């Protein structure tokens, strides 16, 4: 895969809670310059303008997922009204850990109803905090609820970010019916290429320039 093609898999991400409007503007400009697929920001950053064919991704219920479904739905609805092309929502992780997958599905359905197609819905399951069985259950709930992607991680959980095993398991579970986004802990070009080879079709990274240049970064979303 060429560097240009790899860049088109990237959601260039800025979700630091202290990011200023100037930081957001710089991230948007950098994402466009690097040829990323989208720029991913927090909902309070909206409204923002994005140039050309750059997409706008906005997180929802982030980063804990411990919000009422109605609140997540309202957040997604407002983000969509303010120009979001894609929504990355966090599930109630404890519901997945407790095997309450009907509740996980209902949570996702609420957001899907608030942000219907053609808005793209990605569901963050925080895979590092789940067992394999729980990962499979969460992915199946996302599929049943009408999501477009399952996504490994927020990048904020102490359990860690994406792993090749989690990406492979998620892709095996959803097949070609949904796509997989890997995020959290992608620090090198080799990491990015390995995640794509494992089944991811989208990457969430903040150090996009360094990764595309082949530089090792010490910390990244």
Secondary structure, DSSP 8 states (H G I E B T S, - for coil): --HHHHHTTEEEE---TT--HHHHHHHHHHHHHHT-SEEEE-GGG-S----TT-EEEEEESTTT--S-HHHHHHHHHHHHHTT-SEEEEE--HHHHHTT-HHHHHHHHHHHHHHS-TTSEEEEE--GGGS-HHHHHHHHHHHHHTT-SEEE---S--TT-S--HHHHHHHHHHHTTTSEEEEESS--SHHHHHHHHHHT-SEEEES-HHHHHTT---S---
